[in-house]
Each structure stands twice: as C-alpha cells, then as structure tokens.
Amino acid sequence: MKLVVDLMGADLGVEEVVNGVCDSFEKTKLNFILVGPKENAQRIINKRNIDHSRIEFIDTNEFIENHDDPVRSLRRKKNASLVLGLEKLNEEGDGFLSTGSTGGLLAGGIFITKRLKNVKRATLATLVPTRSGSQTILVDSGAVVDTKPEMQEQFAVMGSVVAEKYLNKKNPKVYLVNIGAEEGKGDIRTKEVYQLLKNNPNINFCGNIEPRDFLTGKADVIVADGFSGNMMIKSTEGAASVLFSEIKTAVTSSFFSKIGALLLKKSLKKIKDKYDYKKVGAGIFLGLNKPLFKAHGSSDREAIKFAIYKAEELINSNINNTIEERL
Amino acid sequence: MKLVVDLMGADLGVEEVVNGVCDSFEKTKLNFILVGPKENAQRIINKRNIDHSRIEFIDTNEFIENHDDPVRSLRRKKNASLVLGLEKLNEEGDGFLSTGSTGGLLAGGIFITKRLKNVKRATLATLVPTRSGSQTILVDSGAVVDTKPEMQEQFAVMGSVVAEKYLNKKNPKVYLVNIGAEEGKGDIRTKEVYQLLKNNPNINFCGNIEPRDFLTGKADVIVADGFSGNMMIKSTEGAASVLFSEIKTAVTSSFFSKIGALLLKKSLKKIKDKYDYKKVGAGIFLGLNKPLFKAHGSSDREAIKFAIYKAEELINSNINNTIEERL
C-alpha cells in the first residue's frame, strides 16, 4: 500500500513532516510518495537508518496556501504539492495525507480524486476532541453547504463507517444535530433527515442531539448539514477563544489572582491544547475514490506518525468497499 | 403607560419580582398590572411606601412551566399568568414583562398578541453579553425555524431599531452570520439574504460575520435564520459549560493547582456569571402589536428593576411606529 504525503503547508515546516514519516517506519508497512522539496527531504532521510527504497519523491516547491482561493489555485498552481500529489494518488496511491489548506484539499478531492459511484456528495468528517476523552465525528463539517436530506443520510452512513474503522467503536451511536432533543423538532429539512436516519438499517440512530452536547462525548457521530456543522465548530472555537481571553484578563486583575494563575498555568494550558482551534479541523474527506486525510496544521512529528498509523488502519480496512455496501 | 408583569416562573420566586417592581418606583412613571398570586404580592406591596393606586392585580396561581408544551398549554391552561396577562395587554397594556418560559412567551405572542401588519414573522431578539462589555443583539435566535430571505431582511430592520432604541447605539452595525466572511460565501439562502441586506437603505449593513466573532462585540446586530441562530447560542453554551467543567477538574488535580484555584475563584466566578447560559435568553419578542420582554429566569430584584427601566424606554420610544416606517 502506498500513502502519498504532502510535505508542504505544515506550520512546523517540511522537516517535521519528513521526520514524522521516518519515525513511522518503526511500525508501518506502508510505502511513501513524498511531495515537496526533494533535496530538503532527502537530506533528512539520508541520516536515518530506514529502508530508503520504500520512499519515492515528487519534487516541487509550490503549494496552495490557506488564503488562496482553493478552486482557482487548483487550475493556476499546476505544480502545487496538492495537485501533483492527488494526480499521483489517482495513478498508484491508496491514500493521501496533508497538513495544508483544508479548502484546497476539499477542492482537490472533488475535482481530482472525484466521487465514489453512488455517493451524492463527498463529505468532510471532522474529529472533535470531547470532555469524555474520546473523539466525536462531525459529518458534514462544512464541505457541502446546500445539503439535501438524502445527502445527510449518506453522511450518516459514511460517518458511522469511519467511527467503526478509524475510532474502533462498535455499533457507533449516531445523532442528528438539532435545536431540540425530541422527534418533531427543527426545520423542515432536519425533520426529513430524522425520518431517513430512523429508517436506515445500516446505522445505530439514537435521535436528535442539541449543540450543547457537541463536546460532551455523548455521540460517536454527529450528523449535520454543512452550514450548521460549520457554524457549530466556529461558534465553539469563538466561545473557547473569548473565555480564555477573559481568563487571561481576569488573572492579571489582582496580586492574588496573578499568583493563582501561576499555580494554575500548566492545567489551563493543557485544557487549551486539548480544544485548540488550530487542532480542530483534523479529519477525513470521505466518499471519494481514495480517502484523503487532513492532519492538524500544527502537527508535530509525533502527530504525523500517529496520523500515518491511523491512515494505514483505514486503508487496510477497505473503507470504500464498506461504504459502497452500506449506501 | 401600563406594563403588564408576569409574577410567575421566576427562579427566585414571586417575591423577588414584586420587590423589583416596587424598587422601580424610584424612577419609573409606568403603571403596573401584576399577574400572579395576589395575596402574596399585596402583602409585600403593603409594606412599601409607594403609590399603591398605580398597581392593579390579576389573581392566579397557574402558569406555563419550562417543560410544558407551549402551544398546547396556551389552550389548556386558560388561567395561566401568561395567558391572562397577554389578554390584558391586548385590552389596555403597553408592554409585557416575564421571567417565565421562553417557549410559552413565543407561542403567546404569536397567538394572543399577534403580528404587526406587514411583519412576515415575529422574531426573538436575544441580548448577548460580549467580551467588549457591550451587548450584541442576535435576531432571530430561534423563534422562526424555516426562515425565508425576506423574513431575515425584516429581522435585520427590527434588530437594528432595537439596537438604536434599547441599547442606545447610533447607526448600529448590522452583520449577517455566515460560514465565511467574504461576499459570495455560504448557502443559497444566506447569499440571497446578503443581497437584500446590502440593498436595504434602512440599516447599516457591514457584511458577513463568522460565528467565531459572536462574543467579541464586533457587531451591534447579528442577523441569523432561527435554526442557525439557535445553534450558535447552544454551541456557545455547550463550549462554555464544558470548558468550565474541564477547569474544575484541572484545578483539583494537584496541591498547587488547588491553591491557585482558591486564589482565582472570584475572577472565574465573575466570568462564569457574565456568560452564564441561564442568563442568555433575555430578549425582546418583536414584530407583534405590543412588545414582549423576556427577562432572565434567574433575575433578582435589581435585574427586574433594570428590565422595567429598559422596557419603559422602549415603550416610550414608540418602537412599533419606527418598525412600521422602516419595513
């Protein structure tokens, strides 16, 4: 199996991604195609005592940045690591891993990797850290804005497969996000989705969930239309960021609170890291001919190594076959 | 002018509301119709050195509770304080103030108070505390779930009038909540709303705002469809509640963090109170023949007094005339 890895666009630079790939050799059986500045990458790899024949390169310095218009850049930046990498994926890869622009990845997935047969829309399943310590899959989290009920039904099925194969949850609990918990709540679309999910034999549908429970870990999979899903993520980010900024102001308000803050610093930092908005956004782009993995922009080599192991599990699990069977 | 005040359903009990009304006599010129247990209320009022002739009563012990189905209760609980109060409002009141069930108030507004001519849908404008210290008006925050673009345009106009008359903001900054900041972002409905707002001469439209900025105080008025608006409030509540619960766990994790927490307790409590979810939900139900004011369920007498002063300002400002002119 071959994983194509985009070396560009990571906050910590190319070296960190390459080191993560090398570290993964401890356990992985994957071969790699690395897309980015070859000379840099080669220099790091040469120092490592690993089987160099399992790594190929596509050399480029161009990449799609976070502020680029994703669709336009695909056409204009023909040598962007994402474009070259996804084209290679079509030819001979089994999965694609990137820490770069989410918008770029979505556009590339739609226009280069293309949809699986029978999939109405490809969807971004985002892995959300929760209070309980486990992760919840939010699907769709912003890839599809004008969502139809039948699309959301497919998101639910795909999200449930990921919860099973990627998070190793048995019979994952699937909830529909809504502004009320009881059946019959919500707008017309959400009521229609409710009925579709209730009658779908391929998921363990547990009813509506309110956004209040987004971070509690109650659900394994939360199904949303892309607009609401994205609203929920961005509202949560906003609330967290305002609260931490309030705390920062509060703790400098008196001598005693300054001392208190010093003693608490480590604990608060830990919480902040757990829910850091730069880290929300890790996910899997599903319903395409090959799975695309989005790692956090701020991933370090440890996180890259871990992402490679998880990608390998998912590739080996033949996720697309399962999705096709259950749709 | 006469304000009808619902004495029932307040977390702190009837007495607290009655005391708030009595305290307001310091400054208010309003007369009052109090709806609730007359004997209780009379006992408190008799002890106060105020002009008793300015207070009338409607005696009842029944009320619509938070867990009641709002529409059904309107029909079944004929003697509920909300029902009797809103009927009285139709006859001779100028405004209605309640700390009780929001759902009940919305249903009562629609079926008893009824819509102003030319208003497509009445809307709940919620006052949201922000980082900057000022309040932002979210409109609609959950009263209308299947929102059409023309309805949202009206919400924007009504919200802007409230920002002017109730929060005393000049030329209030109106934003449309969306999943991207640039024009052209979002789903079909939101793009349509954008154009309507952009071309409306009666508001100061400033473009899209992302939910990340919900609590920053950037906007005076945030326009949303009721589904998204409610999602945003509930996501924010959820994030705040999870973060405070994480902090609570974290601070008991070591001896030093326990000491730190003791020293910080006051500051954290202050922040928690500022964004307490029980307190979000204060608002004004707009686009009806008379304005309905929803005070926080947890309001104390001071908050009730303040709510009365603000209601008086709005009643005196003839808000409905302004709304009719600008729609």
Interface residues (C-beta under 8 A of the other chain):
Chain A: T130 R131 G142 V145 D146 V177 I179 G186 D187 I188 T190 E210 P211 R212 D213 F214 L215 T216 G226 F227 S228 N230 M231 M232 K234 S235 T236 E237 G238 A239 A240 S241 V242 L243 S245 E246 I247 A250 V251 S253 S254 F256 S257 I259 G260 A261 L262 L263 L264 K266 S267 L268 K270 I271 K274 Y275
Chain B: T130 R131 G142 V145 D146 V177 I179 G186 D187 I188 T190 E210 P211 R212 D213 F214 L215 T216 G226 F227 S228 N230 M231 M232 K234 S235 T236 E237 G238 A239 A240 S241 V242 L243 S245 E246 I247 A250 V251 S253 S254 F256 S257 I259 G260 A261 L262 L263 L264 K266 S267 L268 K270 I271 K274 Y275
